[in-house]
Amino acid sequence: MTVLPTALDTNSPEYATHRATMVAKLAELEAEHGKALAGGGEKYVARHRKRGKLPARE
């Protein structure tokens, strides 16, 4: 397989800043994904149960 050349400097301060921002965004996304898997959060699950309904995943 051919290796494509890159001009990306992984030691630059700009790269470090962008990487830190991306890691933070990925952490936020993972937290939102966890909330979605939990049915939108405990508040919304409790609201469904109070109404006598089941959450979508049950």
PDB file of N, H, CA, C and O in Angstrom:
ATOM      1  N   MET A   1       0.845  -1.168   0.000  1.00  0.00           N
ATOM      2  CA  MET A   1       0.000   0.000   0.000  1.00  0.00           C
ATOM      3  C   MET A   1       0.896   1.239   0.000  1.00  0.00           C
ATOM      4  O   MET A   1       1.921   1.272   0.682  1.00  0.00           O
ATOM      5  N   THR A   2       0.512   2.232  -0.753  1.00  0.00           N
ATOM      6  H   THR A   2      -0.320   2.205  -1.307  1.00  0.00           H
ATOM      7  CA  THR A   2       1.285   3.457  -0.864  1.00  0.00           C
ATOM      8  C   THR A   2       1.056   4.337   0.362  1.00  0.00           C
ATOM      9  O   THR A   2      -0.082   4.540   0.785  1.00  0.00           O
ATOM     10  N   VAL A   3       2.133   4.851   0.923  1.00  0.00           N
ATOM     11  H   VAL A   3       3.057   4.685   0.580  1.00  0.00           H
ATOM     12  CA  VAL A   3       2.049   5.765   2.057  1.00  0.00           C
ATOM     13  C   VAL A   3       1.936   7.180   1.516  1.00  0.00           C
ATOM     14  O   VAL A   3       2.767   7.612   0.716  1.00  0.00           O
ATOM     15  N   LEU A   4       0.923   7.892   1.945  1.00  0.00           N
ATOM     16  H   LEU A   4       0.248   7.540   2.594  1.00  0.00           H
ATOM     17  CA  LEU A   4       0.721   9.261   1.489  1.00  0.00           C
ATOM     18  C   LEU A   4       1.536  10.213   2.355  1.00  0.00           C
ATOM     19  O   LEU A   4       1.517  10.104   3.581  1.00  0.00           O
ATOM     20  N   PRO A   5       2.245  11.135   1.738  1.00  0.00           N
ATOM     21  CA  PRO A   5       3.030  12.098   2.521  1.00  0.00           C
ATOM     22  C   PRO A   5       2.107  13.112   3.207  1.00  0.00           C
ATOM     23  O   PRO A   5       1.019  13.407   2.714  1.00  0.00           O
ATOM     24  N   THR A   6       2.554  13.635   4.340  1.00  0.00           N
ATOM     25  H   THR A   6       3.439  13.396   4.741  1.00  0.00           H
ATOM     26  CA  THR A   6       1.763  14.624   5.056  1.00  0.00           C
ATOM     27  C   THR A   6       2.653  15.759   5.532  1.00  0.00           C
ATOM     28  O   THR A   6       3.846  15.572   5.769  1.00  0.00           O
ATOM     29  N   ALA A   7       2.065  16.924   5.668  1.00  0.00           N
ATOM     30  H   ALA A   7       1.096  17.075   5.476  1.00  0.00           H
ATOM     31  CA  ALA A   7       2.790  18.085   6.177  1.00  0.00           C
ATOM     32  C   ALA A   7       2.394  18.357   7.629  1.00  0.00           C
ATOM     33  O   ALA A   7       2.743  19.400   8.181  1.00  0.00           O
ATOM     34  N   LEU A   8       1.683  17.441   8.237  1.00  0.00           N
ATOM     35  H   LEU A   8       1.400  16.593   7.789  1.00  0.00           H
ATOM     36  CA  LEU A   8       1.212  17.605   9.608  1.00  0.00           C
ATOM     37  C   LEU A   8       2.369  17.469  10.586  1.00  0.00           C
ATOM     38  O   LEU A   8       3.094  16.474  10.575  1.00  0.00           O
ATOM     39  N   ASP A   9       2.533  18.474  11.424  1.00  0.00           N
ATOM     40  H   ASP A   9       1.944  19.283  11.433  1.00  0.00           H
ATOM     41  CA  ASP A   9       3.593  18.458  12.436  1.00  0.00           C
ATOM     42  C   ASP A   9       2.950  18.163  13.789  1.00  0.00           C
ATOM     43  O   ASP A   9       2.342  19.046  14.395  1.00  0.00           O
ATOM     44  N   THR A  10       3.081  16.934  14.257  1.00  0.00           N
ATOM     45  H   THR A  10       3.574  16.217  13.764  1.00  0.00           H
ATOM     46  CA  THR A  10       2.438  16.525  15.506  1.00  0.00           C
ATOM     47  C   THR A  10       3.127  17.099  16.739  1.00  0.00           C
ATOM     48  O   THR A  10       2.640  16.913  17.854  1.00  0.00           O
ATOM     49  N   ASN A  11       4.235  17.785  16.564  1.00  0.00           N
ATOM     50  H   ASN A  11       4.630  17.936  15.658  1.00  0.00           H
ATOM     51  CA  ASN A  11       4.938  18.402  17.687  1.00  0.00           C
ATOM     52  C   ASN A  11       4.645  19.897  17.819  1.00  0.00           C
ATOM     53  O   ASN A  11       5.168  20.549  18.723  1.00  0.00           O
ATOM     54  N   SER A  12       3.823  20.441  16.936  1.00  0.00           N
ATOM     55  H   SER A  12       3.398  19.910  16.202  1.00  0.00           H
ATOM     56  CA  SER A  12       3.552  21.877  16.975  1.00  0.00           C
ATOM     57  C   SER A  12       2.526  22.212  18.061  1.00  0.00           C
ATOM     58  O   SER A  12       1.692  21.375  18.405  1.00  0.00           O
ATOM     59  N   PRO A  13       2.586  23.425  18.598  1.00  0.00           N
ATOM     60  CA  PRO A  13       1.606  23.845  19.608  1.00  0.00           C
ATOM     61  C   PRO A  13       0.187  23.922  19.031  1.00  0.00           C
ATOM     62  O   PRO A  13      -0.789  23.658  19.734  1.00  0.00           O
ATOM     63  N   GLU A  14       0.082  24.282  17.759  1.00  0.00           N
ATOM     64  H   GLU A  14       0.875  24.497  17.189  1.00  0.00           H
ATOM     65  CA  GLU A  14      -1.237  24.356  17.121  1.00  0.00           C
ATOM     66  C   GLU A  14      -1.878  22.971  17.070  1.00  0.00           C
ATOM     67  O   GLU A  14      -3.073  22.828  17.330  1.00  0.00           O
ATOM     68  N   TYR A  15      -1.093  21.960  16.738  1.00  0.00           N
ATOM     69  H   TYR A  15      -0.123  22.076  16.526  1.00  0.00           H
ATOM     70  CA  TYR A  15      -1.593  20.586  16.707  1.00  0.00           C
ATOM     71  C   TYR A  15      -2.070  20.171  18.098  1.00  0.00           C
ATOM     72  O   TYR A  15      -3.132  19.563  18.232  1.00  0.00           O
ATOM     73  N   ALA A  16      -1.297  20.493  19.127  1.00  0.00           N
ATOM     74  H   ALA A  16      -0.434  20.987  19.018  1.00  0.00           H
ATOM     75  CA  ALA A  16      -1.655  20.128  20.498  1.00  0.00           C
ATOM     76  C   ALA A  16      -2.971  20.788  20.906  1.00  0.00           C
ATOM     77  O   ALA A  16      -3.802  20.161  21.564  1.00  0.00           O
ATOM     78  N   THR A  17      -3.161  22.041  20.521  1.00  0.00           N
ATOM     79  H   THR A  17      -2.486  22.550  19.987  1.00  0.00           H
ATOM     80  CA  THR A  17      -4.401  22.753  20.831  1.00  0.00           C
ATOM     81  C   THR A  17      -5.588  22.100  20.142  1.00  0.00           C
ATOM     82  O   THR A  17      -6.623  21.864  20.765  1.00  0.00           O
ATOM     83  N   HIS A  18      -5.438  21.810  18.867  1.00  0.00           N
ATOM     84  H   HIS A  18      -4.597  22.001  18.361  1.00  0.00           H
ATOM     85  CA  HIS A  18      -6.523  21.179  18.112  1.00  0.00           C
ATOM     86  C   HIS A  18      -6.835  19.788  18.651  1.00  0.00           C
ATOM     87  O   HIS A  18      -7.998  19.391  18.729  1.00  0.00           O
ATOM     88  N   ARG A  19      -5.795  19.054  19.019  1.00  0.00           N
ATOM     89  H   ARG A  19      -4.851  19.377  18.955  1.00  0.00           H
ATOM     90  CA  ARG A  19      -6.000  17.705  19.548  1.00  0.00           C
ATOM     91  C   ARG A  19      -6.744  17.757  20.878  1.00  0.00           C
ATOM     92  O   ARG A  19      -7.653  16.960  21.112  1.00  0.00           O
ATOM     93  N   ALA A  20      -6.366  18.684  21.745  1.00  0.00           N
ATOM     94  H   ALA A  20      -5.628  19.331  21.555  1.00  0.00           H
ATOM     95  CA  ALA A  20      -7.040  18.822  23.038  1.00  0.00           C
ATOM     96  C   ALA A  20      -8.511  19.188  22.850  1.00  0.00           C
ATOM     97  O   ALA A  20      -9.376  18.679  23.563  1.00  0.00           O
ATOM     98  N   THR A  21      -8.789  20.064  21.899  1.00  0.00           N
ATOM     99  H   THR A  21      -8.086  20.477  21.321  1.00  0.00           H
ATOM    100  CA  THR A  21     -10.166  20.444  21.606  1.00  0.00           C
ATOM    101  C   THR A  21     -10.962  19.243  21.105  1.00  0.00           C
ATOM    102  O   THR A  21     -12.102  19.038  21.521  1.00  0.00           O
ATOM    103  N   MET A  22     -10.371  18.454  20.221  1.00  0.00           N
ATOM    104  H   MET A  22      -9.444  18.620  19.883  1.00  0.00           H
ATOM    105  CA  MET A  22     -11.054  17.285  19.677  1.00  0.00           C
ATOM    106  C   MET A  22     -11.315  16.248  20.760  1.00  0.00           C
ATOM    107  O   MET A  22     -12.389  15.648  20.795  1.00  0.00           O
ATOM    108  N   VAL A  23     -10.353  16.032  21.639  1.00  0.00           N
ATOM    109  H   VAL A  23      -9.480  16.519  21.611  1.00  0.00           H
ATOM    110  CA  VAL A  23     -10.531  15.066  22.727  1.00  0.00           C
ATOM    111  C   VAL A  23     -11.672  15.515  23.642  1.00  0.00           C
ATOM    112  O   VAL A  23     -12.464  14.686  24.090  1.00  0.00           O
ATOM    113  N   ALA A  24     -11.763  16.820  23.924  1.00  0.00           N
ATOM    114  H   ALA A  24     -11.120  17.493  23.559  1.00  0.00           H
ATOM    115  CA  ALA A  24     -12.849  17.344  24.750  1.00  0.00           C
ATOM    116  C   ALA A  24     -14.196  17.146  24.066  1.00  0.00           C
ATOM    117  O   ALA A  24     -15.169  16.758  24.713  1.00  0.00           O
ATOM    118  N   LYS A  25     -14.260  17.409  22.766  1.00  0.00           N
ATOM    119  H   LYS A  25     -13.470  17.724  22.240  1.00  0.00           H
ATOM    120  CA  LYS A  25     -15.508  17.214  22.017  1.00  0.00           C
ATOM    121  C   LYS A  25     -15.916  15.744  22.003  1.00  0.00           C
ATOM    122  O   LYS A  25     -17.100  15.429  22.117  1.00  0.00           O
ATOM    123  N   LEU A  26     -14.948  14.848  21.864  1.00  0.00           N
ATOM    124  H   LEU A  26     -13.986  15.104  21.770  1.00  0.00           H
ATOM    125  CA  LEU A  26     -15.255  13.421  21.888  1.00  0.00           C
ATOM    126  C   LEU A  26     -15.778  12.989  23.252  1.00  0.00           C
ATOM    127  O   LEU A  26     -16.657  12.130  23.329  1.00  0.00           O
ATOM    128  N   ALA A  27     -15.254  13.568  24.324  1.00  0.00           N
ATOM    129  H   ALA A  27     -14.541  14.265  24.261  1.00  0.00           H
ATOM    130  CA  ALA A  27     -15.749  13.262  25.666  1.00  0.00           C
ATOM    131  C   ALA A  27     -17.192  13.729  25.825  1.00  0.00           C
ATOM    132  O   ALA A  27     -18.014  13.023  26.411  1.00  0.00           O
ATOM    133  N   GLU A  28     -17.504  14.919  25.304  1.00  0.00           N
ATOM    134  H   GLU A  28     -16.837  15.492  24.828  1.00  0.00           H
ATOM    135  CA  GLU A  28     -18.880  15.418  25.338  1.00  0.00           C
ATOM    136  C   GLU A  28     -19.804  14.495  24.554  1.00  0.00           C
ATOM    137  O   GLU A  28     -20.901  14.173  25.010  1.00  0.00           O
ATOM    138  N   LEU A  29     -19.363  14.076  23.385  1.00  0.00           N
ATOM    139  H   LEU A  29     -18.472  14.338  23.014  1.00  0.00           H
ATOM    140  CA  LEU A  29     -20.162  13.189  22.552  1.00  0.00           C
ATOM    141  C   LEU A  29     -20.411  11.858  23.248  1.00  0.00           C
ATOM    142  O   LEU A  29     -21.517  11.320  23.185  1.00  0.00           O
ATOM    143  N   GLU A  30     -19.399  11.329  23.905  1.00  0.00           N
ATOM    144  H   GLU A  30     -18.501  11.766  23.956  1.00  0.00           H
ATOM    145  CA  GLU A  30     -19.546  10.068  24.622  1.00  0.00           C
ATOM    146  C   GLU A  30     -20.536  10.218  25.778  1.00  0.00           C
ATOM    147  O   GLU A  30     -21.312   9.300  26.044  1.00  0.00           O
ATOM    148  N   ALA A  31     -20.519  11.350  26.461  1.00  0.00           N
ATOM    149  H   ALA A  31     -19.888  12.095  26.246  1.00  0.00           H
ATOM    150  CA  ALA A  31     -21.465  11.600  27.551  1.00  0.00           C
ATOM    151  C   ALA A  31     -22.893  11.676  27.017  1.00  0.00           C
ATOM    152  O   ALA A  31     -23.810  11.117  27.617  1.00  0.00           O
ATOM    153  N   GLU A  32     -23.084  12.360  25.901  1.00  0.00           N
ATOM    154  H   GLU A  32     -22.339  12.814  25.413  1.00  0.00           H
ATOM    155  CA  GLU A  32     -24.417  12.451  25.292  1.00  0.00           C
ATOM    156  C   GLU A  32     -24.892  11.077  24.824  1.00  0.00           C
ATOM    157  O   GLU A  32     -26.071  10.748  24.955  1.00  0.00           O
ATOM    158  N   HIS A  33     -23.992  10.292  24.289  1.00  0.00           N
ATOM    159  H   HIS A  33     -23.035  10.559  24.183  1.00  0.00           H
ATOM    160  CA  HIS A  33     -24.341   8.943  23.848  1.00  0.00           C
ATOM    161  C   HIS A  33     -24.784   8.100  25.040  1.00  0.00           C
ATOM    162  O   HIS A  33     -25.750   7.342  24.945  1.00  0.00           O
ATOM    163  N   GLY A  34     -24.086   8.229  26.149  1.00  0.00           N
ATOM    164  H   GLY A  34     -23.302   8.844  26.226  1.00  0.00           H
ATOM    165  CA  GLY A  34     -24.463   7.510  27.362  1.00  0.00           C
ATOM    166  C   GLY A  34     -25.842   7.911  27.851  1.00  0.00           C
ATOM    167  O   GLY A  34     -26.618   7.061  28.288  1.00  0.00           O
ATOM    168  N   LYS A  35     -26.157   9.211  27.781  1.00  0.00           N
ATOM    169  H   LYS A  35     -25.526   9.902  27.426  1.00  0.00           H
ATOM    170  CA  LYS A  35     -27.492   9.672  28.172  1.00  0.00           C
ATOM    171  C   LYS A  35     -28.552   9.098  27.249  1.00  0.00           C
ATOM    172  O   LYS A  35     -29.629   8.714  27.704  1.00  0.00           O
ATOM    173  N   ALA A  36     -28.261   9.038  25.966  1.00  0.00           N
ATOM    174  H   ALA A  36     -27.386   9.350  25.596  1.00  0.00           H
ATOM    175  CA  ALA A  36     -29.222   8.490  25.007  1.00  0.00           C
ATOM    176  C   ALA A  36     -29.474   7.013  25.280  1.00  0.00           C
ATOM    177  O   ALA A  36     -30.611   6.547  25.209  1.00  0.00           O
ATOM    178  N   LEU A  37     -28.416   6.286  25.591  1.00  0.00           N
ATOM    179  H   LEU A  37     -27.492   6.665  25.648  1.00  0.00           H
ATOM    180  CA  LEU A  37     -28.579   4.869  25.895  1.00  0.00           C
ATOM    181  C   LEU A  37     -29.357   4.659  27.184  1.00  0.00           C
ATOM    182  O   LEU A  37     -30.017   3.634  27.352  1.00  0.00           O
ATOM    183  N   ALA A  38     -29.284   5.622  28.096  1.00  0.00           N
ATOM    184  H   ALA A  38     -28.748   6.455  27.960  1.00  0.00           H
ATOM    185  CA  ALA A  38     -29.998   5.525  29.369  1.00  0.00           C
ATOM    186  C   ALA A  38     -31.443   5.997  29.247  1.00  0.00           C
ATOM    187  O   ALA A  38     -32.153   6.062  30.251  1.00  0.00           O
ATOM    188  N   GLY A  39     -31.885   6.323  28.053  1.00  0.00           N
ATOM    189  H   GLY A  39     -31.308   6.271  27.238  1.00  0.00           H
ATOM    190  CA  GLY A  39     -33.269   6.735  27.857  1.00  0.00           C
ATOM    191  C   GLY A  39     -33.465   8.232  27.968  1.00  0.00           C
ATOM    192  O   GLY A  39     -34.591   8.680  28.182  1.00  0.00           O
ATOM    193  N   GLY A  40     -32.433   9.008  27.835  1.00  0.00           N
ATOM    194  H   GLY A  40     -31.518   8.644  27.661  1.00  0.00           H
ATOM    195  CA  GLY A  40     -32.555  10.458  27.871  1.00  0.00           C
ATOM    196  C   GLY A  40     -32.274  11.058  29.232  1.00  0.00           C
ATOM    197  O   GLY A  40     -32.320  12.278  29.389  1.00  0.00           O
ATOM    198  N   GLY A  41     -31.988  10.242  30.199  1.00  0.00           N
ATOM    199  H   GLY A  41     -31.950   9.251  30.071  1.00  0.00           H
ATOM    200  CA  GLY A  41     -31.714  10.740  31.547  1.00  0.00           C
ATOM    201  C   GLY A  41     -32.781  10.272  32.516  1.00  0.00           C
ATOM    202  O   GLY A  41     -33.893   9.928  32.116  1.00  0.00           O
ATOM    203  N   GLU A  42     -32.438  10.263  33.771  1.00  0.00           N
ATOM    204  H   GLU A  42     -31.535  10.543  34.096  1.00  0.00           H
ATOM    205  CA  GLU A  42     -33.353   9.746  34.798  1.00  0.00           C
ATOM    206  C   GLU A  42     -34.643  10.557  34.869  1.00  0.00           C
ATOM    207  O   GLU A  42     -35.711  10.002  35.125  1.00  0.00           O
ATOM    208  N   LYS A  43     -34.550  11.853  34.646  1.00  0.00           N
ATOM    209  H   LYS A  43     -33.682  12.304  34.438  1.00  0.00           H
ATOM    210  CA  LYS A  43     -35.732  12.719  34.688  1.00  0.00           C
ATOM    211  C   LYS A  43     -36.790  12.256  33.682  1.00  0.00           C
ATOM    212  O   LYS A  43     -37.978  12.195  33.999  1.00  0.00           O
ATOM    213  N   TYR A  44     -36.345  11.933  32.478  1.00  0.00           N
ATOM    214  H   TYR A  44     -35.380  11.983  32.220  1.00  0.00           H
ATOM    215  CA  TYR A  44     -37.291  11.555  31.429  1.00  0.00           C
ATOM    216  C   TYR A  44     -37.797  10.126  31.603  1.00  0.00           C
ATOM    217  O   TYR A  44     -38.946   9.830  31.272  1.00  0.00           O
ATOM    218  N   VAL A  45     -36.958   9.252  32.113  1.00  0.00           N
ATOM    219  H   VAL A  45     -36.025   9.493  32.382  1.00  0.00           H
ATOM    220  CA  VAL A  45     -37.395   7.885  32.394  1.00  0.00           C
ATOM    221  C   VAL A  45     -38.454   7.917  33.490  1.00  0.00           C
ATOM    222  O   VAL A  45     -39.461   7.215  33.398  1.00  0.00           O
ATOM    223  N   ALA A  46     -38.235   8.729  34.528  1.00  0.00           N
ATOM    224  H   ALA A  46     -37.417   9.299  34.603  1.00  0.00           H
ATOM    225  CA  ALA A  46     -39.210   8.854  35.618  1.00  0.00           C
ATOM    226  C   ALA A  46     -40.528   9.421  35.097  1.00  0.00           C
ATOM    227  O   ALA A  46     -41.599   9.000  35.534  1.00  0.00           O
ATOM    228  N   ARG A  47     -40.457  10.369  34.171  1.00  0.00           N
ATOM    229  H   ARG A  47     -39.587  10.711  33.816  1.00  0.00           H
ATOM    230  CA  ARG A  47     -41.675  10.949  33.604  1.00  0.00           C
ATOM    231  C   ARG A  47     -42.485   9.881  32.864  1.00  0.00           C
ATOM    232  O   ARG A  47     -43.706   9.822  33.004  1.00  0.00           O
ATOM    233  N   HIS A  48     -41.811   9.043  32.082  1.00  0.00           N
ATOM    234  H   HIS A  48     -40.819   9.091  31.969  1.00  0.00           H
ATOM    235  CA  HIS A  48     -42.514   7.976  31.368  1.00  0.00           C
ATOM    236  C   HIS A  48     -43.152   6.997  32.344  1.00  0.00           C
ATOM    237  O   HIS A  48     -44.307   6.606  32.178  1.00  0.00           O
ATOM    238  N   ARG A  49     -42.402   6.610  33.349  1.00  0.00           N
ATOM    239  H   ARG A  49     -41.463   6.927  33.484  1.00  0.00           H
ATOM    240  CA  ARG A  49     -42.925   5.637  34.315  1.00  0.00           C
ATOM    241  C   ARG A  49     -44.094   6.221  35.096  1.00  0.00           C
ATOM    242  O   ARG A  49     -45.043   5.502  35.409  1.00  0.00           O
ATOM    243  N   LYS A  50     -44.043   7.500  35.413  1.00  0.00           N
ATOM    244  H   LYS A  50     -43.273   8.084  35.158  1.00  0.00           H
ATOM    245  CA  LYS A  50     -45.140   8.163  36.120  1.00  0.00           C
ATOM    246  C   LYS A  50     -46.415   8.118  35.283  1.00  0.00           C
ATOM    247  O   LYS A  50     -47.516   7.995  35.818  1.00  0.00           O
ATOM    248  N   ARG A  51     -46.257   8.218  33.981  1.00  0.00           N
ATOM    249  H   ARG A  51     -45.362   8.319  33.546  1.00  0.00           H
ATOM    250  CA  ARG A  51     -47.408   8.170  33.068  1.00  0.00           C
ATOM    251  C   ARG A  51     -47.868   6.740  32.787  1.00  0.00           C
ATOM    252  O   ARG A  51     -48.847   6.524  32.072  1.00  0.00           O
ATOM    253  N   GLY A  52     -47.153   5.768  33.355  1.00  0.00           N
ATOM    254  H   GLY A  52     -46.358   5.944  33.936  1.00  0.00           H
ATOM    255  CA  GLY A  52     -47.516   4.372  33.133  1.00  0.00           C
ATOM    256  C   GLY A  52     -46.993   3.821  31.819  1.00  0.00           C
ATOM    257  O   GLY A  52     -47.519   2.833  31.306  1.00  0.00           O
ATOM    258  N   LYS A  53     -45.972   4.443  31.274  1.00  0.00           N
ATOM    259  H   LYS A  53     -45.544   5.245  31.690  1.00  0.00           H
ATOM    260  CA  LYS A  53     -45.408   4.007  29.998  1.00  0.00           C
ATOM    261  C   LYS A  53     -44.028   3.408  30.217  1.00  0.00           C
ATOM    262  O   LYS A  53     -43.386   3.645  31.241  1.00  0.00           O
ATOM    263  N   LEU A  54     -43.587   2.637  29.249  1.00  0.00           N
ATOM    264  H   LEU A  54     -44.108   2.445  28.417  1.00  0.00           H
ATOM    265  CA  LEU A  54     -42.243   2.076  29.281  1.00  0.00           C
ATOM    266  C   LEU A  54     -41.323   2.921  28.408  1.00  0.00           C
ATOM    267  O   LEU A  54     -41.750   3.447  27.380  1.00  0.00           O
ATOM    268  N   PRO A  55     -40.076   3.051  28.810  1.00  0.00           N
ATOM    269  CA  PRO A  55     -39.115   3.722  27.922  1.00  0.00           C
ATOM    270  C   PRO A  55     -38.937   2.923  26.628  1.00  0.00           C
ATOM    271  O   PRO A  55     -39.304   1.750  26.564  1.00  0.00           O
ATOM    272  N   ALA A  56     -38.389   3.542  25.630  1.00  0.00           N
ATOM    273  H   ALA A  56     -38.091   4.495  25.682  1.00  0.00           H
ATOM    274  CA  ALA A  56     -38.264   2.919  24.307  1.00  0.00           C
ATOM    275  C   ALA A  56     -37.441   1.641  24.321  1.00  0.00           C
ATOM    276  O   ALA A  56     -37.688   0.759  23.499  1.00  0.00           O
ATOM    277  N   ARG A  57     -36.487   1.507  25.206  1.00  0.00           N
ATOM    278  H   ARG A  57     -36.286   2.223  25.874  1.00  0.00           H
ATOM    279  CA  ARG A  57     -35.589   0.353  25.199  1.00  0.00           C
ATOM    280  C   ARG A  57     -36.055  -0.784  26.106  1.00  0.00           C
ATOM    281  O   ARG A  57     -35.335  -1.769  26.270  1.00  0.00           O
ATOM    282  N   GLU A  58     -37.235  -0.668  26.692  1.00  0.00           N
ATOM    283  H   GLU A  58     -37.819   0.132  26.559  1.00  0.00           H
ATOM    284  CA  GLU A  58     -37.723  -1.745  27.569  1.00  0.00           C
ATOM    285  C   GLU A  58     -38.884  -2.480  26.940  1.00  0.00           C
ATOM    286  O   GLU A  58     -39.419  -3.415  27.536  1.00  0.00           O
TER     287      GLU A  58
END
